[in-house]
Amino acid sequence: LVRVMLEISPDMDLALTTNGVLLPRLAEGLYNAGLRRINISLDSLKPHKFLEITRRDMFRQTLDGIQAAADAGFHPIKINAVGINGFNHDELEDFGRWARETGYIVRFIEYMPLDAQHKWEMNKVLPAEKILEGLSRAGELELVRDNPHDPATKYRYKDGKGEVGVIPTVTEPFCATCNRIRLTADGMIRTCLFSTVEHDVKSHLRGGTDDETIKEWLAGVVLTKTPGHLIGQLPGGAQHQRLATVIAWIQWMQQAKTESRRLATAGAGLGNHIPAFQQGRQAGRLYRCHGRIAQSVQVGEHVAGQWQGGKQGISHVRARV
């Protein structure tokens, strides 16, 4: 897959995120296929904690995988760790020292509500400020200026030995500068990691749609990106369900308005032709949907009143409508 992708687009900035377990066997082959960037997940440097969070007794295999990637020539190697209060908060200095000793770039990501068990709670989030405080115990840090669209805020130790990063998805969301979209394994586009709305690109590719049409379609999809993810503004028990609901509402509203305008324009441009009448009628139906959209906003306001930070959430909804 790596080789074929790079044959199609040799200048592609291609990276792989992995748990590292199979890298002792695969690292060299991946490197020879053209892959140069690799991110490896490692949330703890203590075997018993590693087992607790991964439910797999593969701590040693993961470390061997990281070493195999280094031996194969991958550089830099980035280590992704999720900062969880009450779990690995006491390992920050250790991770900092490890980064300085090995040259691996350790990036801490704030804990997000992505767990299958739905046990996420705001008080488990280890904020970026605390993460930096812990990492700085391994040495004095200085900010590294980089691509503003990069989700990680990068720091290096002032003596030049080691680099770390923080991705403050919860306490300092960067939605306004995010330029990422997600392509799922079954050919769907998601405009946000937290979105439950999917856009089917595979049907266009398999159906023979030309490239320019797909580009225009994809540009329209990107315009449905929401202004924020609302993490931390909802009570813990309702976090997953309500977060998914509000994002789905916003994206449905945006899609309905965009399509209704397109159809109305098409109908006006075709005069009294039958296709124009049919398109105009469809546009009218969609415009009537706006009444339901208004009702949805009213419902949203009612629910938002019960949420922490609900006022900010509904202002996002109104802005997008």
ChimeraX commands (.cxc) that place a marker at each C-alpha (Angstrom):
marker #1 position 0.00,0.00,0.00 radius 0.5
marker #1 position 2.79,2.45,0.88 radius 0.5
marker #1 position 4.62,1.70,-2.37 radius 0.5
marker #1 position 1.52,2.11,-4.54 radius 0.5
marker #1 position 0.50,5.39,-2.85 radius 0.5
marker #1 position 3.96,6.87,-3.41 radius 0.5
marker #1 position 3.96,5.72,-7.04 radius 0.5
marker #1 position 0.74,7.67,-7.55 radius 0.5
marker #1 position 2.01,10.75,-5.69 radius 0.5
marker #1 position 5.81,10.69,-5.10 radius 0.5
marker #1 position 5.74,13.98,-3.16 radius 0.5
marker #1 position 3.06,12.79,-0.72 radius 0.5
marker #1 position 3.85,13.50,2.95 radius 0.5
marker #1 position 3.00,9.99,4.10 radius 0.5
marker #1 position 3.10,8.92,7.75 radius 0.5
marker #1 position 2.05,5.82,9.67 radius 0.5
marker #1 position 0.66,5.66,13.21 radius 0.5
marker #1 position 1.05,2.28,14.90 radius 0.5
marker #1 position 1.24,0.54,18.27 radius 0.5
marker #1 position 4.67,-0.70,17.16 radius 0.5
marker #1 position 4.14,-4.36,18.04 radius 0.5
marker #1 position 4.84,-5.68,14.52 radius 0.5
marker #1 position 7.62,-3.23,13.65 radius 0.5
marker #1 position 10.45,-5.69,14.46 radius 0.5
marker #1 position 9.20,-7.66,11.44 radius 0.5
marker #1 position 7.86,-4.85,9.24 radius 0.5
marker #1 position 9.95,-1.71,9.86 radius 0.5
marker #1 position 12.61,-2.44,7.26 radius 0.5
marker #1 position 10.07,-3.36,4.59 radius 0.5
marker #1 position 8.06,-0.20,5.24 radius 0.5
marker #1 position 11.18,1.93,5.00 radius 0.5
marker #1 position 12.24,0.24,1.75 radius 0.5
marker #1 position 8.75,0.89,0.34 radius 0.5
marker #1 position 9.34,4.63,0.83 radius 0.5
marker #1 position 7.78,5.42,4.20 radius 0.5
marker #1 position 9.86,7.91,6.19 radius 0.5
marker #1 position 7.64,9.20,9.01 radius 0.5
marker #1 position 6.28,7.03,11.79 radius 0.5
marker #1 position 4.31,7.72,14.99 radius 0.5
marker #1 position 4.19,5.08,17.72 radius 0.5
marker #1 position 1.66,5.04,20.56 radius 0.5
marker #1 position 3.05,4.57,24.06 radius 0.5
marker #1 position 1.08,5.88,27.04 radius 0.5
marker #1 position 3.32,4.64,29.84 radius 0.5
marker #1 position 6.93,3.67,30.47 radius 0.5
marker #1 position 5.82,1.25,33.20 radius 0.5
marker #1 position 4.90,-2.30,32.07 radius 0.5
marker #1 position 2.00,-2.73,34.52 radius 0.5
marker #1 position 0.38,0.55,33.43 radius 0.5
marker #1 position 0.95,-0.32,29.78 radius 0.5
marker #1 position -0.95,-3.58,30.38 radius 0.5
marker #1 position -3.74,-1.74,32.18 radius 0.5
marker #1 position -4.46,0.71,29.38 radius 0.5
marker #1 position -3.83,-1.54,26.36 radius 0.5
marker #1 position -5.09,-4.81,27.85 radius 0.5
marker #1 position -2.13,-6.46,26.13 radius 0.5
marker #1 position 1.09,-7.64,27.76 radius 0.5
marker #1 position 3.25,-6.28,24.93 radius 0.5
marker #1 position 5.31,-3.53,26.53 radius 0.5
marker #1 position 8.61,-5.14,25.54 radius 0.5
marker #1 position 7.42,-5.78,21.98 radius 0.5
marker #1 position 6.47,-2.10,21.64 radius 0.5
marker #1 position 9.90,-0.93,22.82 radius 0.5
marker #1 position 11.52,-3.44,20.43 radius 0.5
marker #1 position 9.36,-2.01,17.65 radius 0.5
marker #1 position 10.51,1.52,18.39 radius 0.5
marker #1 position 14.13,0.35,18.28 radius 0.5
marker #1 position 13.49,-1.53,15.02 radius 0.5
marker #1 position 12.11,1.65,13.45 radius 0.5
marker #1 position 15.24,3.55,14.50 radius 0.5
marker #1 position 17.48,0.77,13.15 radius 0.5
marker #1 position 15.62,0.81,9.83 radius 0.5
marker #1 position 16.40,4.52,9.40 radius 0.5
marker #1 position 13.18,6.26,10.43 radius 0.5
marker #1 position 13.90,9.76,11.76 radius 0.5
marker #1 position 12.48,11.50,13.59 radius 0.5
marker #1 position 10.40,8.93,15.46 radius 0.5
marker #1 position 7.40,10.46,17.22 radius 0.5
marker #1 position 5.92,8.90,20.34 radius 0.5
marker #1 position 2.24,9.64,20.99 radius 0.5
marker #1 position 1.11,9.51,24.62 radius 0.5
marker #1 position -2.32,10.37,26.01 radius 0.5
marker #1 position -2.07,12.37,29.24 radius 0.5
marker #1 position -4.55,11.04,31.80 radius 0.5
marker #1 position -4.87,12.54,35.25 radius 0.5
marker #1 position -4.52,9.83,37.88 radius 0.5
marker #1 position -2.89,7.39,35.47 radius 0.5
marker #1 position 0.37,8.66,33.91 radius 0.5
marker #1 position 0.53,12.17,35.38 radius 0.5
marker #1 position 3.50,11.05,37.48 radius 0.5
marker #1 position 5.50,9.92,34.43 radius 0.5
marker #1 position 5.89,13.27,32.67 radius 0.5
marker #1 position 9.43,13.87,33.87 radius 0.5
marker #1 position 10.37,10.29,32.93 radius 0.5
marker #1 position 9.04,10.81,29.41 radius 0.5
marker #1 position 10.98,14.07,29.15 radius 0.5
marker #1 position 14.22,12.41,30.19 radius 0.5
marker #1 position 13.55,9.52,27.82 radius 0.5
marker #1 position 13.06,11.97,24.93 radius 0.5
marker #1 position 16.35,13.66,25.79 radius 0.5
marker #1 position 18.22,10.36,26.01 radius 0.5
marker #1 position 16.84,8.72,22.85 radius 0.5
marker #1 position 16.11,11.60,20.49 radius 0.5
marker #1 position 12.50,10.45,20.07 radius 0.5
marker #1 position 9.94,13.28,19.92 radius 0.5
marker #1 position 7.40,12.68,22.68 radius 0.5
marker #1 position 3.99,14.29,22.08 radius 0.5
marker #1 position 1.36,14.32,24.80 radius 0.5
marker #1 position -2.27,14.50,23.71 radius 0.5
marker #1 position -5.00,15.61,26.10 radius 0.5
marker #1 position -7.43,12.84,26.97 radius 0.5
marker #1 position -10.47,12.95,24.64 radius 0.5
marker #1 position -13.85,11.13,24.76 radius 0.5
marker #1 position -12.89,8.43,22.26 radius 0.5
marker #1 position -12.89,5.44,24.60 radius 0.5
marker #1 position -15.24,2.59,23.68 radius 0.5
marker #1 position -16.30,2.16,27.31 radius 0.5
marker #1 position -17.54,5.79,27.49 radius 0.5
marker #1 position -15.73,6.37,30.76 radius 0.5
marker #1 position -14.29,9.75,29.76 radius 0.5
marker #1 position -14.58,12.45,32.42 radius 0.5
marker #1 position -13.34,16.02,32.36 radius 0.5
marker #1 position -11.46,15.56,35.64 radius 0.5
marker #1 position -9.33,12.89,33.99 radius 0.5
marker #1 position -8.01,15.37,31.43 radius 0.5
marker #1 position -4.39,16.29,32.13 radius 0.5
marker #1 position -4.26,19.86,30.78 radius 0.5
marker #1 position -1.45,21.09,28.55 radius 0.5
marker #1 position -0.25,23.47,31.26 radius 0.5
marker #1 position 0.30,20.57,33.69 radius 0.5
marker #1 position 1.89,18.43,30.98 radius 0.5
marker #1 position 4.43,21.15,30.19 radius 0.5
marker #1 position 5.09,21.66,33.89 radius 0.5
marker #1 position 5.95,17.97,34.26 radius 0.5
marker #1 position 8.05,17.77,31.08 radius 0.5
marker #1 position 10.01,20.88,32.12 radius 0.5
marker #1 position 11.25,19.07,35.22 radius 0.5
marker #1 position 13.55,17.18,32.84 radius 0.5
marker #1 position 15.04,20.46,31.61 radius 0.5
marker #1 position 14.12,24.01,30.63 radius 0.5
marker #1 position 11.89,24.22,27.55 radius 0.5
marker #1 position 11.54,26.79,24.79 radius 0.5
marker #1 position 8.77,27.15,22.20 radius 0.5
marker #1 position 9.48,26.08,18.62 radius 0.5
marker #1 position 7.72,28.11,15.92 radius 0.5
marker #1 position 6.22,25.83,13.27 radius 0.5
marker #1 position 3.32,25.33,10.86 radius 0.5
marker #1 position 0.25,27.00,12.42 radius 0.5
marker #1 position -1.92,24.14,11.15 radius 0.5
marker #1 position 0.10,21.53,13.02 radius 0.5
marker #1 position -2.05,20.23,15.92 radius 0.5
marker #1 position 0.99,19.89,18.19 radius 0.5
marker #1 position 2.60,22.84,19.96 radius 0.5
marker #1 position 6.30,21.99,19.85 radius 0.5
marker #1 position 8.99,22.66,22.44 radius 0.5
marker #1 position 12.67,21.80,22.66 radius 0.5
marker #1 position 14.98,21.66,25.61 radius 0.5
marker #1 position 17.18,24.74,25.66 radius 0.5
marker #1 position 20.40,22.75,25.75 radius 0.5
marker #1 position 19.43,21.19,22.41 radius 0.5
marker #1 position 18.90,17.71,23.79 radius 0.5
marker #1 position 15.38,16.58,23.12 radius 0.5
marker #1 position 12.06,17.77,21.69 radius 0.5
marker #1 position 8.54,17.36,23.02 radius 0.5
marker #1 position 5.08,18.46,22.00 radius 0.5
marker #1 position 1.61,19.00,23.43 radius 0.5
marker #1 position -1.70,18.63,21.59 radius 0.5
marker #1 position -4.23,20.57,23.72 radius 0.5
marker #1 position -7.41,19.29,22.08 radius 0.5
marker #1 position -9.62,19.88,25.13 radius 0.5
marker #1 position -8.34,22.89,27.06 radius 0.5
marker #1 position -7.08,24.90,24.07 radius 0.5
marker #1 position -8.99,23.63,21.00 radius 0.5
marker #1 position -7.48,24.56,17.64 radius 0.5
marker #1 position -10.56,23.92,15.48 radius 0.5
marker #1 position -10.26,27.33,13.80 radius 0.5
marker #1 position -6.89,26.43,12.26 radius 0.5
marker #1 position -7.47,22.69,11.77 radius 0.5
marker #1 position -6.95,21.63,8.15 radius 0.5
marker #1 position -7.40,17.88,8.69 radius 0.5
marker #1 position -10.06,15.57,7.31 radius 0.5
marker #1 position -10.34,11.81,7.82 radius 0.5
marker #1 position -10.71,9.10,5.17 radius 0.5
marker #1 position -12.08,5.89,6.66 radius 0.5
marker #1 position -11.09,2.40,5.54 radius 0.5
marker #1 position -14.46,1.93,3.82 radius 0.5
marker #1 position -14.24,5.08,1.71 radius 0.5
marker #1 position -16.01,7.71,3.80 radius 0.5
marker #1 position -14.87,11.27,4.55 radius 0.5
marker #1 position -15.25,12.70,8.05 radius 0.5
marker #1 position -14.52,16.39,8.56 radius 0.5
marker #1 position -13.74,15.96,12.25 radius 0.5
marker #1 position -12.47,13.18,14.46 radius 0.5
marker #1 position -15.67,13.55,16.53 radius 0.5
marker #1 position -18.10,13.75,13.62 radius 0.5
marker #1 position -20.76,11.06,13.17 radius 0.5
marker #1 position -21.61,12.36,9.69 radius 0.5
marker #1 position -19.88,10.57,6.82 radius 0.5
marker #1 position -19.54,11.61,3.16 radius 0.5
marker #1 position -19.26,8.81,0.61 radius 0.5
marker #1 position -16.27,9.44,-1.66 radius 0.5
marker #1 position -15.94,5.78,-2.69 radius 0.5
marker #1 position -19.18,5.88,-4.66 radius 0.5
marker #1 position -17.79,8.80,-6.71 radius 0.5
marker #1 position -14.49,7.02,-7.32 radius 0.5
marker #1 position -16.09,3.69,-8.24 radius 0.5
marker #1 position -18.90,5.34,-10.18 radius 0.5
marker #1 position -16.63,7.04,-12.71 radius 0.5
marker #1 position -17.06,10.64,-11.51 radius 0.5
marker #1 position -14.37,12.82,-13.07 radius 0.5
marker #1 position -11.60,14.32,-10.92 radius 0.5
marker #1 position -12.76,17.95,-11.22 radius 0.5
marker #1 position -16.26,17.06,-10.05 radius 0.5
marker #1 position -14.83,15.14,-7.10 radius 0.5
marker #1 position -12.65,18.16,-6.21 radius 0.5
marker #1 position -15.70,20.43,-6.19 radius 0.5
marker #1 position -17.66,17.90,-4.13 radius 0.5
marker #1 position -14.81,17.55,-1.64 radius 0.5
marker #1 position -14.51,21.34,-1.30 radius 0.5
marker #1 position -18.19,21.43,-0.38 radius 0.5
marker #1 position -17.67,18.69,2.18 radius 0.5
marker #1 position -14.81,20.59,3.80 radius 0.5
marker #1 position -17.05,23.65,4.13 radius 0.5
marker #1 position -19.28,21.63,6.46 radius 0.5
marker #1 position -16.50,21.47,9.10 radius 0.5
marker #1 position -17.96,22.60,12.38 radius 0.5
marker #1 position -16.50,25.58,14.31 radius 0.5
marker #1 position -15.72,23.52,17.39 radius 0.5
marker #1 position -15.98,20.09,18.97 radius 0.5
marker #1 position -17.66,21.15,22.25 radius 0.5
marker #1 position -15.55,18.75,24.35 radius 0.5
marker #1 position -15.70,19.67,28.01 radius 0.5
marker #1 position -18.88,21.73,27.61 radius 0.5
marker #1 position -21.18,18.79,28.34 radius 0.5
marker #1 position -21.64,16.78,31.52 radius 0.5
marker #1 position -19.66,13.54,31.55 radius 0.5
marker #1 position -22.64,11.17,31.44 radius 0.5
marker #1 position -24.09,12.77,28.32 radius 0.5
marker #1 position -20.81,13.67,26.65 radius 0.5
marker #1 position -20.73,11.11,23.85 radius 0.5
marker #1 position -24.38,11.07,22.82 radius 0.5
marker #1 position -24.97,14.82,22.94 radius 0.5
marker #1 position -21.63,15.67,21.34 radius 0.5
marker #1 position -22.47,13.41,18.40 radius 0.5
marker #1 position -26.00,14.85,18.18 radius 0.5
marker #1 position -25.01,18.50,18.09 radius 0.5
marker #1 position -22.29,17.91,15.46 radius 0.5
marker #1 position -24.74,15.92,13.32 radius 0.5
marker #1 position -27.32,18.75,13.63 radius 0.5
marker #1 position -24.85,21.41,12.54 radius 0.5
marker #1 position -23.56,19.43,9.59 radius 0.5
marker #1 position -27.06,18.47,8.43 radius 0.5
marker #1 position -28.10,22.12,8.56 radius 0.5
marker #1 position -25.10,23.17,6.51 radius 0.5
marker #1 position -25.67,20.46,3.91 radius 0.5
marker #1 position -29.38,21.29,3.59 radius 0.5
marker #1 position -28.74,24.99,3.09 radius 0.5
marker #1 position -25.92,24.44,0.58 radius 0.5
marker #1 position -27.96,21.97,-1.49 radius 0.5
marker #1 position -31.12,24.08,-1.42 radius 0.5
marker #1 position -29.23,27.13,-2.68 radius 0.5
marker #1 position -27.59,25.08,-5.44 radius 0.5
marker #1 position -30.90,23.64,-6.60 radius 0.5
marker #1 position -32.65,27.01,-6.44 radius 0.5
marker #1 position -29.92,28.57,-8.60 radius 0.5
marker #1 position -30.12,25.70,-11.07 radius 0.5
marker #1 position -33.91,26.02,-11.27 radius 0.5
marker #1 position -33.78,29.77,-11.87 radius 0.5
marker #1 position -31.22,29.34,-14.64 radius 0.5
marker #1 position -33.28,26.79,-16.61 radius 0.5
marker #1 position -36.44,28.81,-17.00 radius 0.5
marker #1 position -39.68,26.84,-17.46 radius 0.5
marker #1 position -38.10,23.55,-18.50 radius 0.5
marker #1 position -39.44,20.44,-16.81 radius 0.5
marker #1 position -36.06,19.62,-15.17 radius 0.5
marker #1 position -36.02,23.13,-13.77 radius 0.5
marker #1 position -39.49,22.66,-12.35 radius 0.5
marker #1 position -38.48,19.39,-10.75 radius 0.5
marker #1 position -35.30,20.89,-9.30 radius 0.5
marker #1 position -37.17,23.96,-8.11 radius 0.5
marker #1 position -39.74,21.76,-6.38 radius 0.5
marker #1 position -36.92,19.83,-4.66 radius 0.5
marker #1 position -35.36,23.15,-3.64 radius 0.5
marker #1 position -38.71,24.22,-2.20 radius 0.5
marker #1 position -38.86,21.09,-0.11 radius 0.5
marker #1 position -35.39,21.78,1.20 radius 0.5
marker #1 position -36.30,25.40,1.97 radius 0.5
marker #1 position -39.27,24.12,3.96 radius 0.5
marker #1 position -36.75,21.99,5.82 radius 0.5
marker #1 position -35.34,25.29,7.12 radius 0.5
marker #1 position -38.44,25.57,9.29 radius 0.5
marker #1 position -37.51,22.25,10.85 radius 0.5
marker #1 position -33.96,23.53,11.17 radius 0.5
marker #1 position -35.29,26.47,13.20 radius 0.5
marker #1 position -37.17,24.02,15.39 radius 0.5
marker #1 position -33.96,22.02,15.82 radius 0.5
marker #1 position -32.20,25.18,16.95 radius 0.5
marker #1 position -34.96,25.80,19.49 radius 0.5
marker #1 position -34.55,22.27,20.79 radius 0.5
marker #1 position -30.81,22.80,20.83 radius 0.5
marker #1 position -31.24,25.96,22.87 radius 0.5
marker #1 position -33.41,24.13,25.36 radius 0.5
marker #1 position -30.88,21.31,25.77 radius 0.5
marker #1 position -27.92,23.68,25.75 radius 0.5
marker #1 position -29.39,25.50,28.69 radius 0.5
marker #1 position -28.78,22.35,30.69 radius 0.5
marker #1 position -25.18,21.97,29.58 radius 0.5
marker #1 position -22.11,23.51,31.11 radius 0.5
marker #1 position -20.93,26.06,28.57 radius 0.5
marker #1 position -24.18,25.66,26.66 radius 0.5
marker #1 position -24.37,29.30,25.64 radius 0.5
marker #1 position -21.11,29.01,23.76 radius 0.5
marker #1 position -22.31,25.81,22.10 radius 0.5
marker #1 position -25.56,27.30,20.81 radius 0.5
marker #1 position -23.77,30.42,19.55 radius 0.5
marker #1 position -21.74,28.07,17.36 radius 0.5
marker #1 position -24.95,26.50,16.06 radius 0.5
marker #1 position -26.53,29.90,15.30 radius 0.5
marker #1 position -23.37,31.12,13.58 radius 0.5
marker #1 position -23.29,28.12,11.28 radius 0.5
marker #1 position -27.03,28.31,10.48 radius 0.5
marker link #1:1,2 radius 0.2
marker link #1:2,3 radius 0.2
marker link #1:3,4 radius 0.2
marker link #1:4,5 radius 0.2
marker link #1:5,6 radius 0.2
marker link #1:6,7 radius 0.2
marker link #1:7,8 radius 0.2
marker link #1:8,9 radius 0.2
marker link #1:9,10 radius 0.2
marker link #1:10,11 radius 0.2
marker link #1:11,12 radius 0.2
marker link #1:12,13 radius 0.2
marker link #1:13,14 radius 0.2
marker link #1:14,15 radius 0.2
marker link #1:15,16 radius 0.2
marker link #1:16,17 radius 0.2
marker link #1:17,18 radius 0.2
marker link #1:18,19 radius 0.2
marker link #1:19,20 radius 0.2
marker link #1:20,21 radius 0.2
marker link #1:21,22 radius 0.2
marker link #1:22,23 radius 0.2
marker link #1:23,24 radius 0.2
marker link #1:24,25 radius 0.2
marker link #1:25,26 radius 0.2
marker link #1:26,27 radius 0.2
marker link #1:27,28 radius 0.2
marker link #1:28,29 radius 0.2
marker link #1:29,30 radius 0.2
marker link #1:30,31 radius 0.2
marker link #1:31,32 radius 0.2
marker link #1:32,33 radius 0.2
marker link #1:33,34 radius 0.2
marker link #1:34,35 radius 0.2
marker link #1:35,36 radius 0.2
marker link #1:36,37 radius 0.2
marker link #1:37,38 radius 0.2
marker link #1:38,39 radius 0.2
marker link #1:39,40 radius 0.2
marker link #1:40,41 radius 0.2
marker link #1:41,42 radius 0.2
marker link #1:42,43 radius 0.2
marker link #1:43,44 radius 0.2
marker link #1:44,45 radius 0.2
marker link #1:45,46 radius 0.2
marker link #1:46,47 radius 0.2
marker link #1:47,48 radius 0.2
marker link #1:48,49 radius 0.2
marker link #1:49,50 radius 0.2
marker link #1:50,51 radius 0.2
marker link #1:51,52 radius 0.2
marker link #1:52,53 radius 0.2
marker link #1:53,54 radius 0.2
marker link #1:54,55 radius 0.2
marker link #1:55,56 radius 0.2
marker link #1:56,57 radius 0.2
marker link #1:57,58 radius 0.2
marker link #1:58,59 radius 0.2
marker link #1:59,60 radius 0.2
marker link #1:60,61 radius 0.2
marker link #1:61,62 radius 0.2
marker link #1:62,63 radius 0.2
marker link #1:63,64 radius 0.2
marker link #1:64,65 radius 0.2
marker link #1:65,66 radius 0.2
marker link #1:66,67 radius 0.2
marker link #1:67,68 radius 0.2
marker link #1:68,69 radius 0.2
marker link #1:69,70 radius 0.2
marker link #1:70,71 radius 0.2
marker link #1:71,72 radius 0.2
marker link #1:72,73 radius 0.2
marker link #1:73,74 radius 0.2
marker link #1:74,75 radius 0.2
marker link #1:75,76 radius 0.2
marker link #1:76,77 radius 0.2
marker link #1:77,78 radius 0.2
marker link #1:78,79 radius 0.2
marker link #1:79,80 radius 0.2
marker link #1:80,81 radius 0.2
marker link #1:81,82 radius 0.2
marker link #1:82,83 radius 0.2
marker link #1:83,84 radius 0.2
marker link #1:84,85 radius 0.2
marker link #1:85,86 radius 0.2
marker link #1:86,87 radius 0.2
marker link #1:87,88 radius 0.2
marker link #1:88,89 radius 0.2
marker link #1:89,90 radius 0.2
marker link #1:90,91 radius 0.2
marker link #1:91,92 radius 0.2
marker link #1:92,93 radius 0.2
marker link #1:93,94 radius 0.2
marker link #1:94,95 radius 0.2
marker link #1:95,96 radius 0.2
marker link #1:96,97 radius 0.2
marker link #1:97,98 radius 0.2
marker link #1:98,99 radius 0.2
marker link #1:99,100 radius 0.2
marker link #1:100,101 radius 0.2
marker link #1:101,102 radius 0.2
marker link #1:102,103 radius 0.2
marker link #1:103,104 radius 0.2
marker link #1:104,105 radius 0.2
marker link #1:105,106 radius 0.2
marker link #1:106,107 radius 0.2
marker link #1:107,108 radius 0.2
marker link #1:108,109 radius 0.2
marker link #1:109,110 radius 0.2
marker link #1:110,111 radius 0.2
marker link #1:111,112 radius 0.2
marker link #1:112,113 radius 0.2
marker link #1:113,114 radius 0.2
marker link #1:114,115 radius 0.2
marker link #1:115,116 radius 0.2
marker link #1:116,117 radius 0.2
marker link #1:117,118 radius 0.2
marker link #1:118,119 radius 0.2
marker link #1:119,120 radius 0.2
marker link #1:120,121 radius 0.2
marker link #1:121,122 radius 0.2
marker link #1:122,123 radius 0.2
marker link #1:123,124 radius 0.2
marker link #1:124,125 radius 0.2
marker link #1:125,126 radius 0.2
marker link #1:126,127 radius 0.2
marker link #1:127,128 radius 0.2
marker link #1:128,129 radius 0.2
marker link #1:129,130 radius 0.2
marker link #1:130,131 radius 0.2
marker link #1:131,132 radius 0.2
marker link #1:132,133 radius 0.2
marker link #1:133,134 radius 0.2
marker link #1:134,135 radius 0.2
marker link #1:135,136 radius 0.2
marker link #1:136,137 radius 0.2
marker link #1:137,138 radius 0.2
marker link #1:138,139 radius 0.2
marker link #1:139,140 radius 0.2
marker link #1:140,141 radius 0.2
marker link #1:141,142 radius 0.2
marker link #1:142,143 radius 0.2
marker link #1:143,144 radius 0.2
marker link #1:144,145 radius 0.2
marker link #1:145,146 radius 0.2
marker link #1:146,147 radius 0.2
marker link #1:147,148 radius 0.2
marker link #1:148,149 radius 0.2
marker link #1:149,150 radius 0.2
marker link #1:150,151 radius 0.2
marker link #1:151,152 radius 0.2
marker link #1:152,153 radius 0.2
marker link #1:153,154 radius 0.2
marker link #1:154,155 radius 0.2
marker link #1:155,156 radius 0.2
marker link #1:156,157 radius 0.2
marker link #1:157,158 radius 0.2
marker link #1:158,159 radius 0.2
marker link #1:159,160 radius 0.2
marker link #1:160,161 radius 0.2
marker link #1:161,162 radius 0.2
marker link #1:162,163 radius 0.2
marker link #1:163,164 radius 0.2
marker link #1:164,165 radius 0.2
marker link #1:165,166 radius 0.2
marker link #1:166,167 radius 0.2
marker link #1:167,168 radius 0.2
marker link #1:168,169 radius 0.2
marker link #1:169,170 radius 0.2
marker link #1:170,171 radius 0.2
marker link #1:171,172 radius 0.2
marker link #1:172,173 radius 0.2
marker link #1:173,174 radius 0.2
marker link #1:174,175 radius 0.2
marker link #1:175,176 radius 0.2
marker link #1:176,177 radius 0.2
marker link #1:177,178 radius 0.2
marker link #1:178,179 radius 0.2
marker link #1:179,180 radius 0.2
marker link #1:180,181 radius 0.2
marker link #1:181,182 radius 0.2
marker link #1:182,183 radius 0.2
marker link #1:183,184 radius 0.2
marker link #1:184,185 radius 0.2
marker link #1:185,186 radius 0.2
marker link #1:186,187 radius 0.2
marker link #1:187,188 radius 0.2
marker link #1:188,189 radius 0.2
marker link #1:189,190 radius 0.2
marker link #1:190,191 radius 0.2
marker link #1:191,192 radius 0.2
marker link #1:192,193 radius 0.2
marker link #1:193,194 radius 0.2
marker link #1:194,195 radius 0.2
marker link #1:195,196 radius 0.2
marker link #1:196,197 radius 0.2
marker link #1:197,198 radius 0.2
marker link #1:198,199 radius 0.2
marker link #1:199,200 radius 0.2
marker link #1:200,201 radius 0.2
marker link #1:201,202 radius 0.2
marker link #1:202,203 radius 0.2
marker link #1:203,204 radius 0.2
marker link #1:204,205 radius 0.2
marker link #1:205,206 radius 0.2
marker link #1:206,207 radius 0.2
marker link #1:207,208 radius 0.2
marker link #1:208,209 radius 0.2
marker link #1:209,210 radius 0.2
marker link #1:210,211 radius 0.2
marker link #1:211,212 radius 0.2
marker link #1:212,213 radius 0.2
marker link #1:213,214 radius 0.2
marker link #1:214,215 radius 0.2
marker link #1:215,216 radius 0.2
marker link #1:216,217 radius 0.2
marker link #1:217,218 radius 0.2
marker link #1:218,219 radius 0.2
marker link #1:219,220 radius 0.2
marker link #1:220,221 radius 0.2
marker link #1:221,222 radius 0.2
marker link #1:222,223 radius 0.2
marker link #1:223,224 radius 0.2
marker link #1:224,225 radius 0.2
marker link #1:225,226 radius 0.2
marker link #1:226,227 radius 0.2
marker link #1:227,228 radius 0.2
marker link #1:228,229 radius 0.2
marker link #1:229,230 radius 0.2
marker link #1:230,231 radius 0.2
marker link #1:231,232 radius 0.2
marker link #1:232,233 radius 0.2
marker link #1:233,234 radius 0.2
marker link #1:234,235 radius 0.2
marker link #1:235,236 radius 0.2
marker link #1:236,237 radius 0.2
marker link #1:237,238 radius 0.2
marker link #1:238,239 radius 0.2
marker link #1:239,240 radius 0.2
marker link #1:240,241 radius 0.2
marker link #1:241,242 radius 0.2
marker link #1:242,243 radius 0.2
marker link #1:243,244 radius 0.2
marker link #1:244,245 radius 0.2
marker link #1:245,246 radius 0.2
marker link #1:246,247 radius 0.2
marker link #1:247,248 radius 0.2
marker link #1:248,249 radius 0.2
marker link #1:249,250 radius 0.2
marker link #1:250,251 radius 0.2
marker link #1:251,252 radius 0.2
marker link #1:252,253 radius 0.2
marker link #1:253,254 radius 0.2
marker link #1:254,255 radius 0.2
marker link #1:255,256 radius 0.2
marker link #1:256,257 radius 0.2
marker link #1:257,258 radius 0.2
marker link #1:258,259 radius 0.2
marker link #1:259,260 radius 0.2
marker link #1:260,261 radius 0.2
marker link #1:261,262 radius 0.2
marker link #1:262,263 radius 0.2
marker link #1:263,264 radius 0.2
marker link #1:264,265 radius 0.2
marker link #1:265,266 radius 0.2
marker link #1:266,267 radius 0.2
marker link #1:267,268 radius 0.2
marker link #1:268,269 radius 0.2
marker link #1:269,270 radius 0.2
marker link #1:270,271 radius 0.2
marker link #1:271,272 radius 0.2
marker link #1:272,273 radius 0.2
marker link #1:273,274 radius 0.2
marker link #1:274,275 radius 0.2
marker link #1:275,276 radius 0.2
marker link #1:276,277 radius 0.2
marker link #1:277,278 radius 0.2
marker link #1:278,279 radius 0.2
marker link #1:279,280 radius 0.2
marker link #1:280,281 radius 0.2
marker link #1:281,282 radius 0.2
marker link #1:282,283 radius 0.2
marker link #1:283,284 radius 0.2
marker link #1:284,285 radius 0.2
marker link #1:285,286 radius 0.2
marker link #1:286,287 radius 0.2
marker link #1:287,288 radius 0.2
marker link #1:288,289 radius 0.2
marker link #1:289,290 radius 0.2
marker link #1:290,291 radius 0.2
marker link #1:291,292 radius 0.2
marker link #1:292,293 radius 0.2
marker link #1:293,294 radius 0.2
marker link #1:294,295 radius 0.2
marker link #1:295,296 radius 0.2
marker link #1:296,297 radius 0.2
marker link #1:297,298 radius 0.2
marker link #1:298,299 radius 0.2
marker link #1:299,300 radius 0.2
marker link #1:300,301 radius 0.2
marker link #1:301,302 radius 0.2
marker link #1:302,303 radius 0.2
marker link #1:303,304 radius 0.2
marker link #1:304,305 radius 0.2
marker link #1:305,306 radius 0.2
marker link #1:306,307 radius 0.2
marker link #1:307,308 radius 0.2
marker link #1:308,309 radius 0.2
marker link #1:309,310 radius 0.2
marker link #1:310,311 radius 0.2
marker link #1:311,312 radius 0.2
marker link #1:312,313 radius 0.2
marker link #1:313,314 radius 0.2
marker link #1:314,315 radius 0.2
marker link #1:315,316 radius 0.2
marker link #1:316,317 radius 0.2
marker link #1:317,318 radius 0.2
marker link #1:318,319 radius 0.2
marker link #1:319,320 radius 0.2
marker link #1:320,321 radius 0.2
view
